[in-house]
Amino acid sequence: MKKLLLIPLLLLTVLSMAACGGGDDEPFRPGQPETPDVSSLNVNITVGDRTVTATMEDNAAARDFLSRLPLEITLNDYNNMTEKIFYPDPALTTEGVTRGCAPTPGNITIYAPWGNVAIFCKSWSHSNDLIKIGRIDGNGIEALSIAGDIPVKIERR
């Protein structure tokens, strides 16, 4: 009889401990800075005095890119303002990432054969060598759609 009472008591104890959790979390206190969300796929791209936003893809190449932020780089004009490019060093990982994209204005890609990142300002034909890693939000691509090379800062939001 005592054994029969002991089993429900043990079960009740285990369930109440699981419901309470570990208790290791520190409560939020107003005035304390919040820890940045390192899993965020959102970035800011600052061009002069304008900041545009972008959302990165959830793939290995985009996560590699995000791990290198913040970056201060010069985007080089390529193919008569079709795209703005730069060469990350070392090249971003592309292993296991889906290839193939028909870029539209605002797409952020990697051109796999050369390893460059390309932000498209104009639409272009499909290429199996392009890997999409993100997209400029809204109409923010207008800030990059100017002739010549552009210094930018890219950082997590």
N, C-alpha and C positions, 0 to 999 in steps of 0.2 A: 504494500500500500504506500509506503514512504517513497519507493522508487517511482510510482505513478505520479505522485505529487512533485517530485524532483524534476522530472522532464519538462512539464509546463513552466515551472519556475525558471529553469535554465533557458528555455526558449524566450521567455519574457525578458530576461536579463540581456540576452544577445540582441534582441530586437530593439530594446531601449538604448543600448550603447550605439547601435548603427544609426538610429534616428538622431542622436545627439551630435554625431560627427566627431572629428578629432579636436576641434576647438583651437587649432593652431592659427587660424586666420585672425589678423589684427583688424579691429573695426575701423571704418573710415572716420576720420576726424576732420571737420571743416577747417579750412586753412592749410591743410597739408596738400602738397602737389600730388596729383594722381600719377601712378606709374604708367608710362606710355604703353599702348597696346602694340607689342612687338609683332603680333600676328596680323596687324592691319595691312591691307593691300592698297591703301590710299597714300598718294604722294602729292606734294606741292612742287611745282616747277616755277621758279622765279626768273622772269625775263625782265631786266631793268627794274622798273617800279611796279610791275604787274605780276601777280601770282595766279597761275592756272592750276587746276587740279587734274589728277589722273587716277585711274583705278587699274591696278596691275592684275594679271591673270593669276590663278592659283596653280602654277606649275613650277618645276624645278628651276627653269631658267629665270623666271620672274622672282622667285625667292632668292636666287643667287644675286640678282640685281639689287633687290631690297636690302640684302645683307651688307652691301657696299655703301649704302647711303649714310650720311649726306655726301653728295658729289658736287664739285664745282668744275664744270667742263665747258668747252666751246663746241657748239653744234655747228658742223660744217655744212654749207649749202651743197647739195648734190643733185645733179640732173635737172638744172634750171628750176630750182625751188620745188621739185617733186618731193624731196625728203631732206631732213636734217639728220646728219649722222655723226657718230663718234665711235672710237675704238676702245672698249674697256680693256684694261690690262691687269691681270690676265683675262683672256676671253671668258665669257659667261658659259656655264655648263649648258649643253644642249642634249645630253644623253637622256634618252627615254621621253623626250618632249615631242608632241605631235607637230609635224611639219606641214606646211601648205597654207597659203593665205592669199586672198585677193584684197590687198590693203585699200582702205578708204581714208580720207583725211582724219587724222587723230590717232590712227593705229600706231602702236609702238611695237617694233619687231626686232628680231635678230636676223641678219642675212648670214646664214650658217657658213657658206664657203669662206667668207672674209672675216666673220666674227664681229662685224660692226652692229651697233644698235642704230636703227633707223626709225625716225618719227615721220610718218607720211603727212605731207601737207596737201597732196593731190592723190586722187585715186590712181591705181596702177593695176596691171594685169596680174592674174594669179601666178604664183611661183611656189614650187614645191620646196624651195630653199629658204623661204621665209617662215619664221616662228613668231607667232603673236605672243607678246608678253604683257601687253597693256593697252590702254586707250585713254586719250585726253578726254576729259569730261566736257559736256556741253559744247559751246563754240570756242573753247580755249585755244584751239589750234590756230586761230587768227593771230595770236601773239607770236607764233613761230613762223607764220607765212609771210616772211619778209625776205628780201634779197640779202645775200651775204651770210657771213658766219655770225653766230649769236652766242655770247657767254650766258650760261644759265647755272642756277643752283637747283639741285633736285634733292629733296629730303622727305622723310615720312611726315604725314599729317598727324 
